[in-house]
Amino acid sequence: MNNKTKFPENFYWGGAISANQSEGAWNIGGKGPTVSDYQTAGSVKSPRSITYRDKDGKPGKARMLSMLPKGAKLAVLDDEYYPSHDGIDFYNRYKEDIAMFAEMGFKMLRLSITWSRIFPKGIEKEPNQEGLDFYKDVFLELKKHNIEPLVTMFHYDPPAYLVEELGGWSNRELIDLFDRYSKTILEEYKGIVKYWITFNELNTVTMLHKFIPNYPIEVLRNDYQSLHHQLVASARAVINAKRIDENYVVGCMMGSTASYPLTPNPKDVLENQRVGYEDLYYATDTMVRGEYPYFSQKIWDRYGVNLEILDQDLSDLKKGTVDMMTYSYYASGCATVNETAEKAVGNFTMGSKNPYLEYSEWGWSLDPDGLRIVLNDVYGRYQIPVMIVENGLGAHDKLEDNNVINDPYRIEYLKRHIEAMKDAISDGVDLIAYTSWGCIDLVSASTGEMKKRYGYIYVDKEDDGSGTMNRYKKQSFHWYKKVIESNGEVI
Ligand code: BG6
């Protein structure tokens, strides 16, 4: 009988950041540009852009994640601001930041390696030593403070060269290039890093069409092929990991897709199931079980997808199954066949509005029960350890006199989600880690803003890049320290 009502003794409490949202130093230390380095800042109302010069050299902007005009080349334009160029300057301030994480009692920090710091274009035969050294220093600094690194190999930041010259992940060649990259870092950090994530939110690759209006069907078909290449690349990274160090633990990572049927109408229930299969289990089943699930053909038929799958791909997928399931959870959505139902409006939100939930200013629902549901669903399906590697509330914070920041709304949000995790553990879920998102304020992925803040640590930087970059402890910093000290008993 299960009588677990507490977080396990060795539970990994911590936080999460990504390279392109925090490091800055975009062209320092031999790093090549990534696609993120051409993205401007936006807001909840106006999407971020990607900047380019067209075939005649004329500057232009396209909506982030959409196609550039034929012949256009990514370009940094003089009169634009690019938030990733200085990020929150983690590249130079990581010691100070890690010391603050240690003061909160972190047991784990999730962070990512930028591929183009190691292979600037992605195609080189030899790695960039300065990039390898930088991450080694960061990991050793974490170990010095008894913080376990959880390292994502790819967090939304492909080397720009690979996208421009090779067409990005739709090109099968990237599998081999990623193979070289994963081998290099797995060999380099052997004995220092134990936990790895291959790709961030891999399931979202085929979800873009839900966020971008008039998404061309051929592009969606191509997305399925790109996802296939990434699934194989991930499997190859797992195979490499096991060969290089049998103690490595490697996980897949998926984006929140918790969804309810909007009504008890069986058609809505079926629709909700379809969405869950398509947006989540299609990718996770493949990564955890080693083959595409039985319902895949139905999805391919729906969009007219005709995947190129080689025999070698099938055998890689079979061999390269992951050890753990990691997940981001922010909000839930609703599915319905009723096209006139009210939609949730915000950045990267989808589905219909849930009348039982409140929504943040950025249109994300507040739903801790959804986290418990997801944890049970995912663990029930795969029975492998689960980590929640992103969760948090993006909100405005006010820097008051004496550098005080009161953020009771964030504490309330996190508290309710920690309670939900505790409930899931008492349900029997093998949850081993919680790394809340943006433990230090960083650049928002969807809007490029600084003011959508998630951190326990305030970073003095504004949306236009102004500010001292000084760090200040928020009220939630002191609160989270107590949570960790009490292993989740005092919340
Ligand atoms: C996740 C991403 O989807 O959501 C992070 O993995 C991102 O990179 C996080 O920052 C929160 O989204 P946003 O748009 O508020 O930064």
Boltz pocket constraint, residues with backbone or C-beta under 6 A from the ligand:
constraints:
  - pocket:
      binder: B
      contacts: [[A, 18], [A, 21], [A, 200], [A, 201], [A, 255], [A, 328], [A, 390], [A, 394], [A, 437], [A, 443], [A, 444], [A, 445], [A, 446], [A, 447], [A, 452]]
      max_distance: 6.0
